[in-house]
Amino acid sequence: MKVQNIRTPVKNIIDREALMQLKRCAACGNPFNLGETVVLACGGWEGPPKWIHENEALFDEKIGSYIERNCLKARQIND
């Protein structure tokens, strides 16, 4: 059996503490709700990755992390 070094995406479920800290999704601007699934993703904003709604991101196998959908589309257009 071959052991592989596999990166796992960062996912979380919005709980009360996260709801109080995060407020709104960096990708779509909509507020978060209790129980929603969020992912840590890079995007068109400046700075480090941010928590966004899971449906606003896609997992990029090449880099092993989530990317905001709009940012990924922009990258594909420029390639």
Long-range contacts (C-beta under 8 A, 24 or more apart in sequence): 7-64, 7-65, 9-39, 9-40, 9-59, 9-64, 9-65, 9-66, 10-39, 10-40, 10-65, 10-66, 11-37, 11-38, 11-39, 11-40, 11-54, 12-37, 12-38, 12-39, 12-40, 12-51, 13-37, 13-38, 14-38, 18-51, 22-51, 25-51, 25-52, 25-53, 25-56, 26-50, 26-51, 26-52, 26-68, 27-52, 27-53, 27-56, 27-57, 27-68, 27-69, 27-70, 28-52, 28-53, 28-56, 39-66, 40-65, 40-66, 41-65, 41-66, 41-67, 41-68, 42-66, 42-67, 42-68, 42-71, 43-67, 43-68, 43-70, 43-71, 44-68, 44-70, 44-71, 44-74
